[in-house]
Structures are given as structure tokens and as C-alpha cells.
Amino acid sequence: MFKILASTDDLPYADWLELRRTGLGGSDASVVCNINQYKSPIELWMEKTGQYPHQEAGEAAYWGTQLESLVRSEFNKRTGIEVTPVNEILQSEAYPFMLANLDGVCEHPHYGTCIFEAKTTGAFNGGDWEDAIPDVYMLQIQHYMAVTGYKGAYVAVLIGGNTFKWKFIERDDDLISIIIRLESDFWEKVKTGMPPSVDGSDASAKFLKARFPDSVPLSKIDLPDTAADIITQYDSACEKVEQFNEQKQEAENLLKQMLGEHEAGAIRDRVIIWKTVTQERLDSKTLKTEHPTLYKKYASKTSHRRFSIKAAG
């Protein structure tokens, strides 16, 4: 049902990243299903099509990797179940774009070989692990079961550095069917170069800026009827932004009044700072007037597309 795409023993990081681009891994499943709060589908699409650089792992991901062996060892100590690390990238034979990087495998008395997944999280996320596991991880391990054909997965988590939990999750074929369908559709977009629908993410804005960098002078088109509803959405959002900006400015002004000439003020666990910052800036207007030749020599032109909505006529 699956084959070994590559061994990760001594695999250079750059090569590992390139292999990841050849398909969708378990951590991509929640992005494709559009429930990941940190990455949008279009950002993932840009990564897989080589238009968006891979982001270096943050502190949380780094320590998660460093603590993986500790979580595995503690799981073995508490359950008596031996875990065998998997240092390979697995590939589904039925759906070659589906990849899996398992933390390990172990044996279940009824289901046979199963997946082991180690997690770490902060204390503030402890509530997400009370009765189940977070949805993003459920999609991840079901993706892994789709690749491997295994019937279950043990998920162990260290919460806040001092609370350890583990759960066994059974294979959910209905959910796997949905994951396969959505990932198939997404990968088809990667192959054809057709991006997912744009959303409100910075990635969408970056994609549109790169895709349409310049406007054709004096060109104009008739928009479809759906544009009217989108304009209404835009106007409504602008009104709310203006309202919230006014509330924010009022709060800022009141705090500045309290600070007066003082640079900082403290209340409970917060510190308000109103600090003098001195900067030197080139007076380009004066330079252009007094030294036009020098200004022309060093001036550089930049352009961008300015967006606005106004009344017709």
C-alpha cells in the first residue's frame, strides 16, 4: 500500500525540503482542509509550486523535534509499548502525492502495527487535549493512516513541560475519504498551476501582487454581478476598521495623557511605553531642489498598484 520514497538518515536538509515539495505530508492536511490557523491553502500552493520560500521552523517546532525522543521514552515507560522510530519518507502507492513522515510505529493487541506520533504543546493548549486531540492532529494521523493502511495511531503529548497524556485513535475511513478527495483536488491545482481561491491571508495578497504586478494603462473591464456583493463586504469592513481604529486611538490617547512626560507606566502584567526615538532621514525634497543632478543620479523609481473603490462617473 506504500513504498519508501527516501531514507532520512543523513539526508541533507535541502534535499528533505525538496522531497517535501513532491507531495503533501501529514502537516499539510489541515492546510488543505482549511482549518490551519497558521497557513492558508494558497500559501501552501505557493510553497509546492516553488513560488514561496520555505519558512524556517520556529522555536516551538524546534523543541518539539528535540523532545520527540523524550515523549517516546515516556510513552514506553507508562504503557510498556515499544516504539520503533521511522527514519524514512513513505509514499502512498494509490495516491503518490500523499507522503508520510512518521515519528514511529508500534504494535496494538487488536489492530497490529500502528502509528506513533509525539507532540509537545504549551500549558495554555491543555484544554484542547481533554477529551480528544486537536483537529489539526486528527487530520495529520488520518492522513498517515491513508498512506500506510494502518488501523490506528497512538498520539502522546507533553503539555506545558509537566503533564503527559496519550490517546489511541482508530482509523476513520469516512474522514480519510474526505482527506483524499480534498488533497487530490489540491494537488491537481499544484500540477496545473491553477491556484486555490484567494482569501484574506497575506499569502493571497502576495500571490496577487506577484501574479499581476502592473496594470495596463487606461484599460477597463465590466465586472461580473458577484462583484457588487464583494464591494458591499469591502465597504462594511472599512467601516468596522475605521470604528476600531478610532477606539484604538482613543485608548492610546488616554494612556498617553496618563503617562505625560514619563517614558513608561506599569499596571498588573502590562507595561505601556511612550518613548522618544530620534532618527536621521534624508530630506529628498530639499536634495532635489538644491542638488537636482545628484538627486537624479541616486534616485530610484519604484511602483506599486494602488487599490481603491470610488463612485463611477
N, C-alpha and C positions, 0 to 999 in steps of 0.2 A: 504493500500500500504506500510505502515511502522508500526513498533511497537517500543515501548520504551524499549531499552536494559537495561538502568540503569538511576537512578536519580543522578545528580552531586551535589545535596545538601549534604554538609558534607561528600562527597566522598573523602577518603584519596588519596593523590597524587599518591602513589604507585599503588593503585587499578585502578585509572584512566589511568595510563600508561599501565597497564596490559590489560585493556579493549581495549585500542587503538591498541594493538598488535593483537587483534582478527579480525581485518578488516582494511579497507582503509578509511581514513577520507578525508574531503574536501581538506585539505592542501597537501594530498598525490597525488592528481590527477595530478598536474603539474609535479611531480616527475616521476610518471608512464608514462606520456606523453613525458617525457624527455625534458621539457623546463624550468626546475627549475635550476637557476644558482648556488644555494647553496647546492643542494643534488642530487646525482646520483641515478638511479634506483637500482644499486647493493647495494648501502649504505642502501636504504630503505628496500631492500630484506633482508639484514643482520639484520636490526632492527626487522623486522617482524618475522624472524626465530630465534631471540634471540642470534645472534652472534655479535651484535654490540650494545654497551650501548647507551641508550637514552641520547642525548645531552641536557644539561640544557638550558632553554630559555635565549637568550641574552637580553641586555638592551632594544633593540627595541621591542621585543616581550613582555617583562615585562611591558613597558609603554603602549603598545597597549592594554594590558589587563586592566591596571589601568584606561585608558582613555575611555574605552568602554562605560561606563555609561554616560560620558560627551557627547560623539558623539551621543548616543541615545537620550539624552535630547535635544541637539541642533537640531537634525533632527525633533523631535516632535514640537519644538518651530517654526521652519521655514516652516514646511509642515502642521502642525495640525494633523498629523497622529500618533496615539498612537501605541507604540511598546510594546509587551509583551515579556519579557525575557524568554528564554527556558533553563531551568536547567536540561536538560536530554540528554542522548546519544540515538539518533534514529538509527534504523536499517531497511534496506530495506527488505521486505518480499520476493521479487522476487530474489534479489541478496544479501543474508545475509552478505556477506563480505563488503558491502558498508555501511558505518556509517556516521552519521552527527552530528556535534556539532553546532547547530545554535545559533547565538547571540540573535535572537529574531524572532518573527513573527508579521505581521501587516496586515491590510485589504486594498485591492485595489478596487476601484469602479467597475472595469470590471472583474478582474481576481480572486477576492475573497482573501482567505488567501495567503499571500506571505511571502517570507523570508526577514529578515532584517539582514544586515551584516555591522558591524562597522570596519573601518580601520583608521590607522594613518600612516603617512609617512613623510619623510624629504622634505624640500623645493626643493632639487635637483631632486626629483622624480615628481615634479609637472607637468612636461610636459607629463608624462605617463597618466595623468587624464584629458587631454584637451578635447579630442573628444570621448573617450571610457574609459574603465577600463583596467588595465594591464591584459595580457593573463593568468597569474597565478591565478588571482582572478576570471576571467571569467570561467576557468575550475573548480574552487572551488565551485562557486554558481551553475553552471550547474550540478555538482556532487550532491549538496544538493537537487536540483530540481529532479534529478533522484531518490534520496532516498525518498523524500516526495511526489512527484507527483504534487507539486505546479507549477503554471504557470508563476511566475515571482519573482523578487527579487529587493529590494531596497538596494543599496550599498552607504553608506555615509562615507566620508573620511575627516579627518582633516590633512591639508598639512602644514608642517612647523610650526605648532602651531598657525597659524594665517589666514589660508584660509580654508573655509569649502565648500565642494561640495557634491552633491548626485545625483545618477542616478538610473533610473529604467531599469532593464534588463529583457527582455522576455525570456521565455523558448525556447531553441533551440534543438528540438528533433534530428536533424541530428548530432549535436555535442555531445549530450547525448549518441547517439548510438555508436559513436566512443569511448567515455569515457568508457562506459560499456564494450565494446569489449576489449579495452586495459587493463582495470582493471581486467577483467575476466582472460585474459591470464597471467597477472602478478600474480594474486592470485593463479592460478594453479601452477605456479613456486614456490610460497611460500609453498603450500601444498605438492608438490612432492620433495621439496628440490633441485630443478634444478634452478641454479642462472641465472639471465639475462646475456646478453652478456657483457663481460668486456669492459671498456672504459679507458680513460686516467685519471680517478679520483684517488685520494689517497685511496678511499674506495676499488676500484678494486685491487690496489696493496696490500692493507692489506688483502683482501679476498684471493688472490693467495698465499700470504706468509703463511696464516693460513691453507689453504687447502693443500698445498704441501710444508711442512716445510723442508724436507730433500730430497736429491737426492739419487738414488740407484747408488753406485759406479760402474763405467765402463759401465753403461747402455747407449744405444744409439738407436734412432729410426729414420726412414725415415719420414720426414715431408711432408705434402700434398703440391701440387703445389701452393696453395694460400700463402704459407709462403714466396715465392720469392717476391711477391708484398709488403708484410708486412716488409720484410727486407729492401726493397727499401725505404719504408716510414721511417723506423728507421734511415737509413743512411742519408737521406735527413734532417731529424730533427736534427741529430747530427751535421751536417754541419752548420745548422742555429744556433744551440745553441752555437757552437764554435765561429761563427761570432759575435753573440750578446754578448757573454762573453768577446770577445776581445774589442768590442765597449764599454762595460760597464767598463772594466779595464782601458781603455784609459781615459774615463771620470773621473774615480776615481783618476787616477794618476795626471791628470791635476789639479783637485781640491786640492789634497794633496800638489802639488807644490805651489799653491796659498796660502794655509794655512801655509806652512812652519812649524815653531815651535809653532804656535798658535793652541790652542785646538779647537776653533770654529770660524766659519765665517758665516755671515748672508747676504742674498740677498733677497729682497722683502719679501715673506712669508715663506721662507725656511731657515733652519739653518743646516750648514754642520759641523759635529763633527768628529775630529780625535784625540781621547783621549787615553792616556796611561792607560792601565789596567794591574795590577800586579796580578798574580795568582801563587799559590803554587801547584805543581804537583808531584806525586810520580814518582821517576826515577826507573821504574820497571826493566830496563836493568841492572843498577848498583846493584839493590837489588838482582836480580837473580844471578849476578856474585859473589857478596861478601857474600850474605846470602842465598844460594840455598835452605836450609831446610825451612827457614822462608818463602821464596818466594813460595815454593811448598805448604806450609800449607795454605796460604791465596789466592793463585792464583785461579781464577775461569775460566772455559772454556766456551766460547760462540761460537755459529756457526751461519752462515747465508749462503744463496745461492747467489753466485756472478753471475751476468748475463753479458755475453759478446758475441760478434759476431766476428768471425775471418775466414780467408780463410781456406778451407778444405785442408787436405793433411799433 
